[in-house]
Amino acid sequence: MNAPIDVSFFPRAAKPLTSYRPYWAKRFGTAPFLPMSRAEMEQLGWDSCDIILVTGDAYVDHPSFGMAVIGRVLEAQGFRVGIIAQPDWQSAEPFKVLGKPNLFWGVTAGNMDSMINRYTADRKIRSDDAYTPGDVGGKRPDRAAIVYSQRCREAYKDVPIVLGGIEGSLRRIAHYDYWTETVRRSIVVDSKCDILLYGNAERALVEVAHRIARKEPVEQITDVRGTAFVRKQSGEGWFEIDSTEVDQPGRVDAHLNPYLMVSEQAKAQGQSCARDDEAQEQAAAQNAACASDNAGAKAAATATGASQGASIQPLTFMANPALQAKGKPPRDRTVIRLPSFEAVKADPVLYAHANRVLHLETNPGNARALVQAHGSGTAARDVWINPPPIPLTTSEMDYVFDLPYARSPHPAYADENGSHDGATKIPAWEMIRFSINIMRGCFGGCTFCSITEHEGRIIQSRSEASIIQEVEDIRDKVKGFTGVISDLGGPTANMYRLGCRSPEIEAACRKPSCVYPGLCQNLTTNHDPLIQIYRRARSLRGIKKILIGSGLRYDLAVKSPAYVKELVQHHVGGYLKIAPEHTESGPLSKMMKPGIGTYDRFKQLFEQFSAEAGKKQFLIPYFIAAHPGTSDEDMMNLAIWLKKNGFRADQVQTFYPSPMATATAMYHSGLNTLKGIHRDERGEKVDVVRGERRRRLHKAFLRYHDPKNWPLLREALKAMGRADLIGNGKQHLIPTYQPLTDDGYQSARRSNSTPAGKSSGPARSVQGATPAKPGTGQAAGKAQPMRGQILTQHTGLPPRAGTAAGKPRPGSKPTGPASGKKR
């Protein structure tokens, strides 16, 4: 097995995670599970916990769950770590179950933002929670990070609170809150935490933990990268750049060219020269003296022009006196003052400006600290945000992922049979039970996504040896493994070991994306290391199949046909999900996504290599409705494309304005923050899809096949002057008739998951059900859908070959791409 290689594509060094002297409590050894009760603490021989982690998720000891990673990393540093998972937040008593922590509280809302976890994009309450046993909703409060922090303070007010997780990361400055449609304060202020750790926080957390253990007051820990905190005044020795206003340059007049004659200068400005006019008059009156007078006039003009040219001096750029006085401080001693909370709350333009500045200061190689004022008078304080943490090296990534995870939910969640597969099953754990995370980060920069804001653009990759070891551990240790690895991926499936060709360029780069508007010439696109891992993993004894479930960046994949061939012929289970997000250039430019032509090129390779392998496989494209910059015509054109290509989207994603995302700033301000922010006509306006009706319309275009949407679409198409798309022919988007009932189309996902022998309620119009009356689209009987007939989020796609469900029932008609019939 290959030895781990200490590789970092980032040039700036940082103190290794393994270089700290372990805390004295390391003598207690490793816990099978981090304790959640006093009884478990006693079994481990503990009288107290050094650190107690509070999380909104159920405790699953798996490296895909943030609290498990943080807990095991702290345990490896020698600390005794306890976990309070999904406590009852109605009082402080449940927060005292493990006693008083010796060092600090670690608080997080969980793997997901608690508001996004609780509410749909239409702000409706969800009935489920994938991170809770039994998929039960309502086990965590709204804004869980704030509520948990308050209860921790009530329980033991003198214990420091260290806040982390994605909910904290996305709220580290004043941010637009979609659920209240207002701008809220930094979560550092609202939660009253002592320090916030944003992003992947292993490096910052280990340093903070050891410094608190050395009795250093937490309020004095202000120099750790990747942290945010409140301070009353700016630190000494810092140079502050004022960025509290949007630049408003005045009128700029063109500079005169000193080398032109006076008459030429006048002509360039659309005027005439007085001396030339006088000379012409004299020439008409005194024709005989023309030659001598003209010569004198030219000489005078030349002399005058020369004297004026001499008075025009080239621009001279003077050094900033403040910088000279302070000795030109380096970037790591420079802080940018953002507009205050009160200013961005009152002015969307300033909000857009602050958001743009924040996103420009996200490269660990050149980012500067940020500061934002909150309050005024005696209540005034600054939220100080240090630059992002230095990315982990390959050996540090291996260190984190090779820790002794149980790879199972805590025994407290077991059902009466001692299993986690029954009524207490945790869906999020089931999803990643047999998956492996091989890297972190994403340099795609999609404006609607929060991965970059949380994990950063620098790709942090594990070694091949560490990944293969985890495959073997799953094979040998995880109960229920059948030989299929569900995913080898991460935020993106195919960014493993990709990065900038030059560490120096990478450290200086300020681009928001490495792949938009096109692939950067300095970006490596070599997929060979990933191909090698795929081949080695699937050749292991006991491994039947390696699937790739993470999102694929297809504009990168087309640069490596060898990778596409390897993926398509060995690692696709019949369907591959990718995300073009849209077909039109308007919304794509606001998303920072490639054009649909790149999807077409990938589709050609996908179909070519599938045919060579003798496999029938299909692409499942994902799209977003109501994204900023999307017009009604854009959605209509997308619906036409979907019908032309035979896709019926079952699950539709509507734009969700998550805190701090670039697209959210567009949504709130109506300005394109990818370009300069201006108050006048120079600022690019963005078409923002607001209001329930228009959001429903954009969603309806994606689900053009659902009869429930036809009345709304007919009305919209007529208003848009596109009534030609209404009709009963194949060339039309929607028909002129309406089914007699409202249940003409129903998502098949829940029907298909109904256990055998149980009724699924009223019959639903799905493939394999009793044939429907022509034109109604509704099943006549109560027949159950055949198991396996509907396997994806898109109805109409054929089932997997080789299954009993692969043969259509009598009376049903084949649909989807395999039938060659377009819908």
C-alpha positions in Angstrom: 0.0 0.0 0.0 1.3 3.4 -0.9 2.6 5.5 2.0 0.7 8.8 2.6 2.4 11.8 0.9 2.4 15.1 2.7 1.1 17.2 -0.3 -0.3 20.7 -0.2 -1.0 22.6 -3.3 -1.1 25.7 -1.1 2.3 27.4 -0.6 1.7 28.9 2.8 2.8 26.7 5.8 0.8 26.3 8.9 1.4 24.4 12.2 0.5 20.7 11.6 -2.3 19.2 13.5 -0.1 16.5 14.8 2.6 18.8 16.3 0.7 19.7 19.5 1.6 18.1 22.8 -1.4 15.9 23.8 -3.5 17.1 26.7 -2.9 15.1 29.9 -6.3 13.3 29.7 -5.0 11.3 26.7 -4.2 8.6 29.2 -7.9 7.6 29.3 -7.5 6.2 25.7 -10.1 6.1 22.9 -13.8 5.8 23.5 -15.9 3.4 21.4 -18.4 6.2 21.2 -18.1 9.7 22.6 -20.3 9.6 25.7 -23.8 11.0 25.7 -24.6 10.2 29.3 -23.1 10.1 32.8 -23.2 6.3 32.8 -21.0 6.2 29.7 -18.6 8.7 31.3 -18.3 6.4 34.3 -17.6 3.4 32.1 -14.7 5.4 30.6 -13.4 6.4 34.0 -14.2 10.0 33.6 -15.4 12.3 36.3 -16.0 15.2 33.9 -15.7 16.3 30.3 -13.1 18.8 29.1 -15.2 19.8 26.1 -18.9 19.2 25.5 -20.2 19.4 22.0 -23.9 20.4 21.4 -25.3 19.5 18.0 -28.7 19.7 16.3 -28.0 16.3 14.6 -28.3 12.8 16.0 -24.8 11.6 16.9 -23.5 9.3 14.2 -19.8 8.4 14.6 -18.9 8.8 10.9 -16.5 11.1 9.2 -19.3 12.6 7.1 -20.9 14.1 10.2 -19.2 17.3 11.4 -19.6 16.7 15.1 -18.1 13.2 14.9 -15.0 14.6 13.1 -14.6 17.5 15.6 -15.1 15.1 18.5 -12.6 12.6 17.3 -10.0 15.2 16.4 -10.2 16.7 19.9 -10.1 13.2 21.4 -6.9 12.5 19.5 -5.4 15.7 21.0 -6.0 14.2 24.4 -9.2 15.9 25.5 -12.2 14.2 27.0 -15.1 15.0 24.7 -18.8 14.5 25.4 -21.8 15.0 23.1 -25.2 16.4 23.7 -27.2 15.6 20.6 -30.6 17.2 19.8 -31.3 18.4 23.4 -34.7 19.7 24.4 -34.1 23.5 24.2 -37.1 24.5 26.3 -34.9 24.8 29.4 -31.2 24.7 30.4 -31.6 21.4 32.3 -30.9 19.0 29.3 -27.6 21.0 28.8 -26.4 19.9 32.3 -26.7 16.2 31.6 -22.9 15.7 31.3 -22.0 18.3 34.0 -19.9 21.4 33.6 -17.2 21.3 30.8 -13.7 22.0 32.1 -12.6 24.0 29.0 -15.5 25.1 26.7 -18.7 24.4 25.0 -18.6 23.5 21.2 -21.9 24.4 19.6 -23.3 23.8 16.1 -26.7 23.6 14.5 -25.6 20.4 12.7 -24.6 19.4 9.2 -27.3 21.6 7.7 -28.4 25.1 8.4 -31.4 24.7 10.8 -33.6 27.1 8.8 -33.0 25.3 5.5 -33.4 22.0 7.3 -36.8 23.1 8.7 -38.3 25.1 5.9 -38.8 24.5 2.1 -37.8 27.0 -0.5 -41.5 28.2 -0.3 -41.0 28.7 3.5 -43.3 25.8 4.4 -42.4 23.7 7.3 -41.0 20.3 6.5 -42.4 17.2 8.1 -39.2 15.3 8.2 -35.5 15.7 9.2 -33.0 13.3 7.6 -30.6 13.8 10.6 -33.1 12.6 13.2 -33.9 9.0 14.1 -37.0 8.0 12.4 -36.9 11.0 10.0 -38.9 12.9 12.5 -39.1 16.7 12.1 -39.1 19.4 14.8 -36.2 17.9 16.9 -34.2 21.1 16.7 -35.2 24.8 17.1 -35.2 27.5 14.5 -31.8 29.2 14.5 -30.4 26.4 16.5 -26.9 27.8 16.9 -28.3 30.9 18.7 -30.7 28.9 20.9 -28.2 26.3 21.9 -25.6 29.0 22.8 -28.1 30.8 25.0 -29.0 27.6 26.8 -25.3 26.8 27.3 -24.8 30.2 28.8 -27.7 29.7 31.2 -26.4 26.3 32.2 -22.9 27.4 33.1 -22.4 31.1 32.4 -18.7 31.2 33.1 -17.8 28.5 30.5 -16.6 29.8 27.1 -18.7 29.1 24.1 -17.0 28.2 20.8 -19.5 28.3 17.9 -19.0 26.5 14.6 -20.7 24.6 11.8 -22.2 25.8 8.5 -25.0 27.8 10.2 -22.3 29.9 11.8 -20.1 30.1 8.7 -22.8 31.5 6.6 -23.8 34.1 9.2 -20.5 35.5 10.2 -21.3 39.0 9.0 -24.6 40.9 8.7 -26.6 38.8 6.3 -29.9 38.7 4.5 -32.4 36.4 6.1 -34.9 35.0 3.6 -37.3 33.8 6.3 -37.9 37.2 7.7 -37.0 39.2 4.6 -34.6 41.4 6.5 -30.9 41.8 7.2 -29.9 40.2 10.5 -26.8 40.9 12.7 -23.8 38.7 12.7 -24.4 35.5 14.5 -21.4 36.3 16.7 -23.5 39.1 18.2 -26.9 37.3 18.3 -25.5 34.1 19.9 -23.2 35.9 22.3 -20.6 33.3 21.7 -17.0 34.0 22.7 -15.5 33.0 19.4 -16.8 31.7 16.1 -14.9 29.1 14.0 -16.0 29.2 10.3 -15.3 26.8 7.5 -13.7 23.4 8.1 -12.4 24.2 11.6 -10.0 21.4 12.6 -6.9 23.6 12.4 -8.5 26.6 14.3 -10.2 24.4 16.8 -7.1 22.4 17.8 -5.2 25.7 18.4 -8.0 27.3 20.4 -8.5 24.2 22.5 -4.9 23.9 23.5 -4.7 27.7 24.3 -7.8 27.5 26.5 -6.3 24.4 28.1 -3.2 26.5 28.9 -5.5 28.9 30.8 -5.3 31.6 28.2 -8.5 33.8 28.4 -10.7 33.2 25.3 -11.1 37.0 24.8 -7.4 37.2 24.2 -7.4 34.6 21.4 -7.7 37.0 18.5 -5.0 35.9 16.2 -6.3 32.5 14.9 -7.2 32.3 11.3 -10.7 31.2 10.5 -12.2 32.8 13.6 -14.6 35.7 14.2 -15.2 37.5 17.5 -16.5 40.8 19.0 -14.1 43.5 20.1 -14.8 47.1 21.3 -11.9 48.7 19.3 -9.5 47.8 16.6 -6.2 46.1 17.5 -2.9 48.0 17.7 -0.6 47.8 14.7 -3.3 47.4 12.1 -3.9 49.5 9.0 -7.6 50.0 8.3 -9.0 50.4 4.8 -12.3 52.2 4.8 -14.7 50.4 2.5 -17.9 51.6 4.0 -19.2 53.4 0.9 -19.7 52.5 -2.7 -17.2 54.3 -5.0 -18.8 57.3 -6.8 -16.2 58.8 -9.1 -17.0 62.3 -10.4 -16.8 63.5 -14.0 -13.5 62.7 -15.7 -12.5 64.9 -18.6 -10.2 63.7 -21.3 -6.6 64.9 -20.9 -5.3 67.1 -23.8 -2.4 65.7 -25.8 0.5 68.1 -25.3 2.0 67.2 -28.7 -0.9 68.6 -30.8 -1.0 72.1 -32.3 -3.5 74.5 -30.8 -5.7 74.2 -33.9 -5.6 70.4 -33.7 -6.5 70.4 -30.0 -9.5 72.6 -30.8 -10.6 70.4 -33.7 -10.4 67.3 -31.5 -12.9 69.0 -29.1 -15.2 70.0 -32.0 -14.3 73.6 -31.9 -12.3 76.1 -34.1 -9.2 78.0 -33.2 -9.7 81.9 -32.9 -6.2 82.5 -34.3 -6.9 80.5 -37.4 -10.1 82.4 -37.9 -8.4 85.7 -37.6 -5.6 84.6 -40.0 -8.2 83.6 -42.6 -9.9 87.0 -42.4 -6.6 88.8 -42.8 -5.8 86.6 -45.8 -9.0 87.7 -47.5 -8.4 91.4 -46.9 -4.7 91.5 -47.7 -4.1 88.9 -50.3 -0.7 90.3 -51.2 0.7 89.8 -47.6 -0.8 86.4 -47.3 2.5 84.4 -47.2 4.2 86.6 -44.6 1.1 86.9 -42.4 0.4 83.2 -42.5 4.0 82.4 -41.6 3.8 84.7 -38.6 0.5 83.2 -37.5 1.9 79.7 -37.7 4.9 80.7 -35.7 2.7 82.3 -33.0 0.5 79.3 -32.9 3.4 76.9 -32.6 5.0 79.0 -29.8 1.7 79.1 -27.9 1.1 75.4 -28.3 4.5 74.6 -27.1 4.0 76.8 -24.0 0.7 75.2 -23.3 2.1 71.8 -23.8 4.9 72.6 -21.4 2.3 73.5 -18.8 0.6 70.1 -19.1 2.4 67.6 -16.9 2.0 63.8 -16.8 0.0 62.3 -13.9 2.1 61.5 -10.9 0.9 58.8 -8.4 1.9 59.7 -4.8 2.2 57.1 -2.1 -0.5 57.1 0.6 0.9 59.2 3.5 -0.9 56.9 6.0 0.9 53.9 4.5 4.2 55.7 4.6 3.7 56.7 8.2 2.9 53.1 9.1 5.7 51.6 7.1 3.5 49.9 4.5 2.0 47.1 6.6 1.7 43.7 5.0 -1.7 42.2 4.0 -1.8 40.1 7.2 -1.8 43.4 9.2 -4.5 45.1 7.1 -8.2 45.1 7.9 -11.0 46.2 5.7 -13.9 48.0 7.3 -17.2 47.0 5.8 -20.4 49.1 6.0 -21.9 48.7 9.4 -24.8 46.4 10.2 -27.2 49.4 10.4 -26.0 50.7 7.0 -26.4 47.4 5.1 -29.8 46.8 6.7 -31.1 50.1 5.5 -29.4 50.1 2.0 -29.4 47.1 -0.3 -26.7 48.6 -2.4 -24.3 48.8 0.5 -25.3 45.2 1.4 -24.3 44.1 -2.1 -21.0 46.0 -1.8 -20.2 44.3 1.6 -21.1 40.9 0.1 -18.8 41.5 -2.8 -15.9 42.6 -0.6 -16.3 39.5 1.6 -16.2 37.1 -1.4 -13.1 38.8 -2.7 -11.4 38.2 0.6 -11.7 34.4 0.7 -8.4 33.2 -0.7 -6.2 32.1 2.3 -3.1 33.3 0.4 -4.1 37.0 0.1 -7.3 37.5 2.2 -7.3 40.4 4.6 -9.2 40.6 7.9 -12.7 42.2 7.8 -14.4 44.3 10.5 -18.1 45.4 10.6 -19.6 47.7 13.2 -22.7 46.7 15.1 -24.6 49.2 17.2 -23.8 52.8 18.2 -22.9 54.8 21.3 -22.0 52.7 24.4 -23.4 49.6 22.7 -21.1 49.9 19.7 -18.8 47.0 19.0 -17.0 45.5 16.0 -17.3 42.0 14.6 -13.8 41.1 13.6 -13.3 38.3 11.0 -9.8 36.9 10.6 -8.7 35.5 7.2 -9.7 31.9 6.3 -7.7 29.0 7.7 -4.8 27.5 5.8 -6.0 24.3 4.0 -5.1 20.9 5.4 -2.3 19.0 3.7 -2.8 15.5 2.5 -1.2 14.0 5.6 -3.5 16.1 7.8 -6.5 15.0 5.8 -5.4 11.4 6.3 -5.0 12.1 10.0 -8.6 13.4 10.3 -10.2 10.6 8.3 -8.1 7.7 9.7 -9.3 8.3 13.3 -11.2 5.4 15.0 -14.8 6.2 13.9 -17.4 3.6 14.8 -19.1 4.4 11.4 -22.5 3.8 13.1 -25.1 5.8 15.0 -24.7 5.9 18.8 -26.2 2.8 20.5 -28.8 5.0 22.2 -30.6 5.2 18.8 -30.9 1.4 18.4 -34.4 -0.1 18.1 -35.8 -3.0 20.2 -33.7 -5.4 18.1 -30.5 -3.5 18.6 -30.5 -2.4 15.0 -30.5 1.0 13.3 -32.4 -0.2 10.3 -35.9 -0.1 11.7 -38.1 2.7 13.1 -35.1 4.6 14.4 -33.2 4.6 11.2 -31.4 7.9 10.5 -31.9 8.7 6.7 -28.7 10.8 6.5 -26.6 8.0 7.9 -28.3 5.5 5.6 -27.4 7.7 2.6 -23.6 7.9 3.4 -23.3 4.5 5.2 -21.2 3.0 2.5 -19.8 6.2 1.0 -16.3 7.7 1.2 -15.3 11.3 1.2 -12.0 11.7 -0.7 -11.6 15.5 -0.8 -12.9 18.8 0.4 -13.5 22.2 -1.2 -14.8 23.4 -4.6 -13.4 26.0 -7.0 -16.6 26.1 -9.1 -17.9 29.2 -7.3 -21.6 28.6 -8.2 -23.3 31.7 -6.8 -26.3 29.8 -5.3 -24.1 27.3 -3.5 -22.6 27.6 0.0 -19.7 25.1 -0.3 -17.2 27.6 -1.4 -18.1 30.0 1.5 -17.8 27.1 4.0 -15.0 24.8 2.7 -13.1 27.2 0.4 -11.8 27.0 -3.1 -8.6 25.1 -2.4 -9.0 21.4 -2.9 -7.9 19.3 0.0 -7.3 15.7 -1.0 -6.7 12.5 0.9 -4.0 10.0 -0.1 -4.8 7.0 -2.2 -3.6 4.7 0.7 -6.0 6.3 3.1 -9.0 6.0 0.7 -8.3 2.4 0.0 -7.9 1.7 3.7 -11.4 3.1 4.3 -12.8 0.9 1.5 -11.4 -2.1 3.3 -12.7 -1.0 6.7 -16.2 -0.7 5.3 -15.9 -4.1 3.7 -14.6 -5.7 6.9 -16.3 -3.8 9.7 -19.6 -2.2 8.6 -22.7 -4.3 9.2 -24.9 -4.8 6.2 -22.3 -4.2 3.6 -23.2 -6.0 0.3 -20.1 -5.2 -1.7 -21.3 -1.9 -3.2 -19.6 1.4 -2.3 -22.3 4.1 -2.8 -19.9 6.9 -3.5 -16.3 7.9 -3.8 -16.5 11.7 -3.9 -17.1 14.9 -2.0 -18.6 18.3 -2.7 -17.7 17.5 -6.4 -16.9 14.0 -7.7 -14.0 14.9 -10.0 -12.0 17.7 -8.4 -9.7 15.2 -6.6 -6.1 16.6 -6.6 -7.0 19.4 -9.1 -5.6 22.8 -8.5 -3.5 25.7 -9.8 -0.4 24.8 -11.8 1.5 27.5 -9.8 1.2 27.8 -6.0 2.4 31.4 -6.3 -0.4 32.3 -8.7 -2.9 30.4 -6.6 -1.9 32.3 -3.5 -2.4 35.7 -5.3 -5.5 34.8 -7.3 -8.8 36.7 -6.5 -11.1 35.1 -9.1 -14.4 33.8 -7.7 -14.2 30.7 -9.9 -11.5 28.6 -11.6 -14.0 27.3 -14.3 -16.1 30.4 -15.2 -16.5 31.9 -17.8 -14.1 29.2 -19.0 -11.5 26.9 -17.5 -8.6 28.9 -16.2 -5.4 28.3 -18.2 -3.5 27.7 -14.9 -5.9 25.0 -13.7 -4.8 21.4 -13.9 -7.4 19.0 -15.3 -5.5 15.7 -14.9 -7.9 13.0 -13.7 -5.3 10.2 -13.7 -5.0 10.0 -9.9 -8.8 9.6 -9.6 -8.8 7.0 -12.4 -6.1 5.1 -10.5 -8.2 5.1 -7.3 -11.3 3.9 -9.1 -9.4 1.0 -10.6 -7.7 0.0 -7.4 -10.8 0.2 -5.3 -13.0 -1.9 -7.6 -10.2 -4.6 -7.8 -10.3 -5.2 -4.0 -11.5 -8.5 -2.8 -15.2 -8.4 -1.8 -15.9 -5.2 -3.7 -18.6 -5.7 -6.4 -19.3 -2.2 -7.5 -18.0 1.4 -6.9 -20.7 4.0 -7.7 -20.2 7.7 -8.0 -23.0 9.6 -6.3 -21.5 13.0 -5.8 -22.2 15.8 -8.3 -20.1 15.7 -11.4 -18.5 18.8 -12.8 -18.9 17.8 -16.4 -17.0 20.8 -17.9 -13.9 19.4 -16.2 -14.8 15.8 -17.2 -14.9 16.6 -20.9 -11.2 17.6 -20.7 -10.4 14.0 -19.8 -12.2 11.6 -22.0 -10.3 8.8 -20.4 -12.0 9.7 -17.1 -15.4 9.8 -18.7 -14.9 6.4 -20.2 -13.8 5.0 -16.8 -16.7 6.5 -15.0 -19.4 5.5 -17.6 -18.2 2.0 -18.2 -17.6 1.0 -14.5 -19.1 3.4 -12.0 -22.6 4.4 -13.2 -25.5 2.4 -11.9 -27.8 3.0 -14.9 -28.4 6.7 -14.1 -26.0 9.6 -13.6 -27.1 12.8 -12.0 -25.5 16.1 -13.2 -26.6 19.7 -12.8 -26.6 22.0 -15.9 -29.0 24.1 -13.8 -30.4 25.9 -16.9 -30.1 26.2 -20.7 -30.2 30.0 -21.1 -27.2 32.3 -21.0 -29.0 34.9 -18.8 -29.4 32.8 -15.6 -26.3 30.8 -16.3 -24.2 34.0 -16.2 -25.6 34.8 -12.8 -25.0 31.3 -11.6 -21.5 31.1 -13.0 -22.3 27.9 -14.7 -21.1 26.7 -18.2 -23.4 26.9 -21.2 -25.6 24.0 -22.2 -23.2 23.2 -25.1 -20.8 21.7 -22.6 -23.6 19.4 -21.3 -24.2 18.3 -24.9 -20.5 17.5 -25.4 -20.5 15.5 -22.1 -23.7 13.7 -23.2 -22.0 12.7 -26.5 -19.1 11.1 -24.6 -21.5 9.5 -22.1 -23.6 7.8 -24.8 -20.5 6.8 -26.8 -18.8 5.0 -23.9 -22.1 3.5 -22.7 -22.7 2.0 -26.2 -19.1 0.7 -26.3 -19.7 -1.1 -23.0 -23.0 -2.4 -24.2 -24.9 -0.6 -21.5 -28.2 1.4 -21.6 -27.6 4.3 -19.2 -29.2 7.7 -18.8 -28.3 11.2 -17.6 -30.5 12.8 -15.1 -30.1 16.6 -15.4 -31.0 18.9 -12.5 -32.3 22.5 -13.0 -33.1 25.5 -10.8 -36.3 27.5 -11.1 -36.6 31.2 -10.1 -32.9 31.9 -9.8 -32.0 35.7 -10.0 -31.5 36.7 -13.6 -34.1 34.3 -14.9 -36.9 35.7 -17.0 -40.2 34.1 -17.8 -39.0 33.5 -21.3 -35.9 31.8 -20.0 -38.0 29.3 -18.1 -40.3 28.8 -21.1 -37.2 28.0 -23.3 -36.0 25.6 -20.6 -39.4 23.8 -20.6 -39.3 23.5 -24.4 -35.8 22.0 -24.1 -37.0 19.5 -21.5 -39.9 18.3 -23.7 -37.7 18.2 -26.8 -35.2 15.9 -24.9 -37.9 13.8 -23.2 -37.4 14.8 -19.6 -40.1 15.0 -17.0 -38.7 16.5 -13.8 -40.4 15.0 -10.7 -38.4 16.8 -8.0 -37.9 20.4 -8.8 -35.4 22.7 -7.1 -36.5 26.3 -6.6 -33.9 28.9 -5.8 -33.3 29.0 -2.0 -31.6 32.3 -0.9 -29.2 30.9 1.7 -27.3 33.4 3.9 -24.1 35.0 2.5 -24.4 33.4 -1.0 -23.7 35.7 -3.9 -27.0 34.9 -5.6 -28.7 35.8 -2.3 -27.1 39.3 -2.5 -28.5 39.6 -6.1 -31.9 38.5 -4.8 -31.9 41.1 -2.0 -30.3 44.0 -3.9 -31.4 43.5 -7.5 -27.7 44.1 -8.6 -25.2 41.8 -10.2 -22.6 41.5 -7.5 -20.3 39.7 -9.8 -19.6 43.1 -11.4 -18.8 46.4 -9.8 -21.4 47.8 -7.5 -22.7 51.3 -8.5 -25.7 53.4 -7.6 -26.1 54.8 -11.1 -26.8 53.2 -14.5 -23.4 51.6 -14.5 -24.7 49.0 -12.0 -26.1 45.9 -13.7 -29.6 45.2 -12.7 -30.8 41.7 -12.2 -34.3 40.3 -12.8 -35.3 39.0 -9.4 -38.1 36.4 -9.2 -40.2 37.5 -6.2 -43.7 36.7 -5.1 -45.5 33.4 -4.8 -47.2 33.5 -8.1 -44.1 34.1 -10.2 -42.1 31.5 -8.3 -44.9 29.1 -8.9 -44.9 29.9 -12.6 -41.1 29.2 -13.0 -41.6 26.0 -11.1 -44.5 25.1 -13.3 -42.4 25.5 -16.4 -40.1 22.8 -15.1 -43.1 20.6 -14.4 -44.8 21.3 -17.7 -46.1 17.7 -17.7 -48.2 18.1 -14.5 -51.9 18.9 -15.4 -52.1 20.9 -12.2 -49.8 23.5 -13.7 -51.5 23.7 -17.1 -54.0 26.6 -16.2 -51.2 28.8 -14.9 -49.0 28.0 -17.9 -51.8 28.7 -20.4 -52.4 32.1 -18.9 -48.7 32.9 -18.9 -48.0 31.7 -22.4 -50.9 33.8 -23.8 -49.6 36.9 -21.9 -46.1 36.2 -23.4 -47.5 36.0 -26.9 -46.7 32.3 -27.2 -50.1 30.8 -27.5 -48.7 28.8 -30.3 -47.2 26.4 -27.6 -50.7 25.5 -26.5 -52.2 22.6 -28.4 -52.6 18.8 -28.5 -49.8 18.0 -30.9 -46.3 16.8 -30.2 -44.9 20.3 -31.1 -46.9 21.9 -28.3 -45.8 22.4 -24.7 -49.1 21.9 -23.0 -52.5 20.7 -24.2 -55.7 22.7 -24.6 -57.8 20.3 -22.5 -57.8 19.8 -18.7 -58.3 16.5 -16.9 -61.6 16.1 -15.0 -59.8 15.5 -11.7 -57.0 17.4 -9.9 -55.0 14.3 -9.3 -53.8 13.9 -12.8 -50.1 13.7 -12.0 -48.5 12.6 -8.8 -44.9 12.2 -7.7 -44.1 8.5 -7.7 -41.3 8.7 -5.1 -43.5 7.9 -2.0 -45.6 5.4 -3.8 -42.5 3.5 -4.9 -41.2 3.4 -1.4 -44.3 1.9 0.1 -43.4 -1.5 1.8 -44.9 -4.6 0.1 -48.2 -5.6 1.4 -49.2 -2.1 2.6 -51.7 0.2 0.9 -50.3 3.4 -0.6 -53.7 5.1 -0.6 -55.4 6.3 -3.7 -54.1 5.0 -7.0 -51.6 7.2 -8.6 -50.8 7.7 -12.2 -47.5 5.9 -12.4 -45.9 3.6 -14.8 -47.0 0.0 -14.2 -50.4 1.0 -12.7 -53.7 0.1 -14.3 -54.1 1.8 -17.6 -55.7 5.2 -17.4 -58.6 6.6 -19.4 -57.1 8.3 -22.5 -56.7 12.0 -21.9 -57.1 12.0 -18.1 -53.7 10.8 -17.0 -55.2 9.1 -13.9 -55.2 5.5 -13.1 -58.6 3.8 -12.9 -57.9 1.3 -10.3 -55.9 1.0 -7.1 -53.0 -1.2 -8.4 -49.7 -0.8 -6.8 -46.7 0.3 -8.9 -44.4 -2.6 -9.7 -41.3 -2.6 -7.5 -38.4 -1.0 -9.3 -40.5 0.5 -12.1 -39.7 4.0 -11.0 -36.2 4.3 -9.8 -35.3 8.0 -10.2 -36.7 11.4 -9.6 -37.8 11.6 -13.2 -40.8 9.6 -14.2 -40.9 7.9 -17.5 -37.3 6.6 -17.5 -37.0 2.9 -18.0 -36.2 0.6 -15.1 -32.9 -1.1 -14.7 -32.3 -4.0 -17.0 -32.3 -7.5 -15.5 -34.9 -6.9 -12.9 -38.4 -8.4 -12.6 -39.7 -4.8 -13.0 -37.9 -4.5 -16.3 -40.8 -6.0 -18.2 -43.8 -3.7 -18.5 -47.2 -4.9 -17.3 -49.8 -5.8 -19.9 -51.6 -2.8 -21.1 -48.9 -0.3 -20.3 -46.9 1.6 -22.9 -43.2 2.1 -22.9 -42.2 5.7 -22.3 -39.0 7.7 -22.0 -35.8 7.8 -24.0 -35.8 4.0 -24.6 -39.1 4.2 -26.5 -38.0 6.9 -28.8 -41.1 8.8 -28.1 -40.9 12.4 -27.0 -43.3 13.8 -24.5 
